[in-house]
Amino acid sequence: MSRYGVIDLGSNTFHLLIVEAVDQNKFRTVFRKRVFTSLSDGGIELIKEERMVTGLASLRDFKDIISGHNCTKLKVIGTAVLRSASNKLEFINKAEKILNTEIIIIDGIQEAEYIYKGITLLPEANFGTHLIMDIGGGSTEFIIIRDGMKIFSKSYILGVGSLFEVFHKSDPISAVDLKEMENHIFNTVKDLIPLIHQYQPKYLTGASGSFEVLQLMSGQNPENDSVTAINPSEFKKIYNKIVKSDTKTREKMKGLPVERVKLIVVGMVLKNTIMNIVKPDYILVSPYALKEGVVREMMEF
């Protein structure tokens, strides 16, 4: 059977996914790994030297893993920080030498398309109206779908790395900075709001690691191929707990991975601002996103 490998070079996290084709648009996960590289630490305009070292080291590890799994095809995707950083070519050239594979830098439109293709592999995404939200380190993608059909998609410069640098100035975050961030988010997605009111999505479907935190902190175990539903009232409890906390308190919170402690506050504010616009019946946490969409495309051609 054919094996496909995908590396998603996200602005905050690198992902490796290896799957085995089972049938058309169906695959079995053979291996997956996530490494927090924080390339967007300090913003997406420059990759810090220490972050570049961490990122390249993780790719050497990925290369060894891929070699041991006999992948038929490998695709490497770069997103927001590799679109924007002034020293992006230095990283890309070094990474391509390590992987011996071209890195494909995609724009926000293509990023949203892959996320759409990935999430609609799940049965739950093909019924009802969803606002899909994929929060990254450098950008956030929004997609409206109804019964699996895409109505709208767009990538916004609302990455948690950038939001943190601009708005998270105190610990815990101040009420003034919190309000300024909410206003910034609201103004950035102004063109999305009329569409939300028009299509009235029942589900806010999250496709990123910061949504996974909601699973963990609500006592649920994330599963590789299962969608999890979270009640908005449960979200509000978690939101209030996190946003009012300082770093030391968050480090001790059950269900909050240490790698997410720094950026989780701005991630939660971003989610809450959108929640207040959408007012969904349910929050769904999707195990699939960009990399599964890339696999789907690889299997189709």
N, C-alpha and C positions, 0 to 999 in steps of 0.2 A: 504493500500500500504506500501511496505517496505521502511524504511528510513535508510540512510547510513550516518555516520559521519566520517570525515577525519580531523585529526590535522597534519599539516605540521610544524614541528619544524625546521624552517630554521635558518641559522646562523645570519641573521639580523632581520627576521620577523617571527612571528608565525601566522599561518592561521588556521581558523576553517571553514569547509564547511559541511553543512548538506543538503542532497538532498533527493528527493522522486522519486523512480523508476516509470517511465511511461511506458516504453517498453524496449525491449532488446537494451542495449547501449544508452538508452535515459532516461534522468532524468530532474526533475524540481528542481531548486535551492530553498530551503526553507529558508536557513539562511547562511550568510557568515560574517566573521569578521577577521580583520587583526590587529595585535598588533606589533608595532616596539619594539622589545626587545633588539636588538643589542648585542646578545650573543658573536659575533665575534669582539666586540669593543676591540682594542688592539691586534688583531690577533686571530687565531684559536687554538693557543697552550694552552690557559688558559681562562676559563670563570671567569671574574671578579665577586667578591662577590655581588656588587650592581646589576649587570646584571642577576645574578642567582636569586636574590630576585624578580626582575621585571618579569623574565620569569616564575617563579613558581606562582606568583600572577596572571598572565594572565591565567595560566592553571586552577587555582581555579575558575576563571570567566568562562572559557570554560566548566568546569565540570558542573556548575550550568545551563548553557545554554543547554548543551546536555541532562541533566536530564529533562528539560522542553519540549524537542522535541521528546521524545520516539523513539530514534534511535534503529533500529534492530541490526545493527552492527557498531562498531567503530574501526578504525584503526589509529594508531599514528606512524608517520614516523619521524625519526631523520636523519639529513644529515651532512654536512661537519664538523661543529664545534663539533658535538656529536660523530664524528668519530675520532677526532684529539686531543681534549683538554685533558690535563693531569688530570683534575678533572671532567671529563665527567661522571664517575660513581656516583659521589656525586649528580650531577644534575639528572641523569637518575633515580636513586633510589628514590629520593624525588618526582620526577614527576610521577613515576609509582604509588606511594602511593596516591597521590592526585587524579589521574585519575582512579585508580583501573584497569589499563589496561597496558599490556606490550608495551613498546616502541620498535619499530623495527628500528634498525640502518641499513641503506642501504648504499652500496658502490656507487661510482660514476657511474658505469655501470648501476646499477638498477635505479639510479636517472634519468639518461638520458632515460631509457626505459619508465619510468612512464611519463616523459615529452612528449615523442613521442606518447604514448597512449592517453594522454590528448589532445594534439593539433590536432591529426588526427580525433578527434570527430567533428571537424569543417569542413564544406564542402570546405572552401577555401584552406585548407591544403592538400586536396586530388587531386589538379590540379597543374601542373607545378613543378618546382624545387625550393626547399626552403633550406636555411641554417637557422636552428632554433638555437636561442641563448638564454639561460636562465642564467641571471647574478644573482649570489647569494652573500651572505656575505663571504662565505668561498671557493666557487668554481664556475666555469662557465661551463655549458654543451653546447656542439655543436652537432647538428644532421643534417645530409643531407638527405632530402627525395625527391623522385620524384614520382609524382602522388600518394602520400600517402604511398609509399613503402620506408622503411628505407634502406639507402645505407651505412651510417657511423654514429657512435655516440661515443662520448668520453667526459669524465669529466676532466677539467683542474684546477689546483690550481691557479685560477685567480679570487678569490673572492674580492669584493670591500673593505671588511674590511682589508684584508692583503695588498692590493695595496695601500690603504690610509696610513697605518702605514709605509710602505717602501718608498713611493714616494711623498706623499703630505706633504712636509716639510715646505712650506711657504704659505702665504695667501695674494694674489692669488698664485697659483702654479707657480714656476719659469719655464722658457723655458728649462733650463737644466734638471730639474726633469721630466718635461713633455716628453722630448726626451728620457730620460732613461726609463721611463715607457713604451713608445711606443716600444722601442727596446726589453724590457723584454717581452711584450705581443707577439710581432712578433716571438721572439725566442721560446717562450713557445708553440705556435700553429704551429710550423714549419712543423709538419707532416700533418696538415690540409690543408695547402696552395696548394699543388699539386692537392688535391681532389677538392678544390674550382675551380681551373683552369680547371680541367677535366670536371666537371659537370656544371659549370657556372650557379649557382643559380640565378634566376631572382628576388627572394624575400629574403630579410633578415627578418626573422620572430622572433620577440622578445616576450619572455614569462616571463617577470618579471616586478616588480614595477617600476624599473628605466626606462623601456620602456613606462610605463604608463605616466611618466612625459612628454614624447614627445606629447602624446595626449593632456594633460592639457595645456601645454605651446603653442601648436598650435591652441588652442581654441576649441578642441573637447572634448566631454564628454564621458569618458569610460563607456561602457555598458557591463553588465555581460555576455552576450552571443553573442556579435558582434565583428567581426574583424575590425580594423581601419587601413586604408592605409595612409601613410605619405610620401610625396615626399622627396627624398634625399636632395634637395636644401633647404627645410624647416628645415630638420635636421641640416644642416650645419649652418644655422642662429642661431638655438638654441644652438648648440655646441659652437660656437664662443662667444656667449653671456655668457654662463655659465663658460667656461674655463678661460676667462679673468677677471672674477669677484672675489671679496673677499666675506667672509662669510656674512658680514652685507648687502652687495648688494643682495646676493642670498636670504637672509631672506625676502626681500621685493619684490622678483620677483613673478609676477602673474602666478599662475598655478604650482608653485613649493612648494609642501608640506614641512612644516618646518622639518619633520622627515627625509627628503631626502637631506637637505641642506649640511650636512657634507660630505656625500659620493658621491654626484651626480657628482662632477668633475671627480673623477677616473672612475666612471661608464660611463660617456660620452667619456672619452679618450679611454676606452676599446671598446666601440661601434664604435667610429670613426676609430680606428686602423683596426678593422675588416671591416668596410665599405670601407676603402681604398683598401683592398684586394679583396673584393667581387664585388664592384661597382654594387650594385643591381639597378633594375629599380624602385623598391618600398620597403619601410619598412612597414611590417605589424605588428600590435600590437595584440597579441592573448590574449583573456580573460581567456583561459584555459592553464593549465600547469600540474605540478606534481600531485596536489591533485585531479584533474579531471581524471588523468590517474589511480590513486589509486581507485577511485570510479568505473571506468570502469572495473578494475580487480575484485573488490568486487562483481559487478553485474554479472560477467561472471562465477563465481564459487559458 
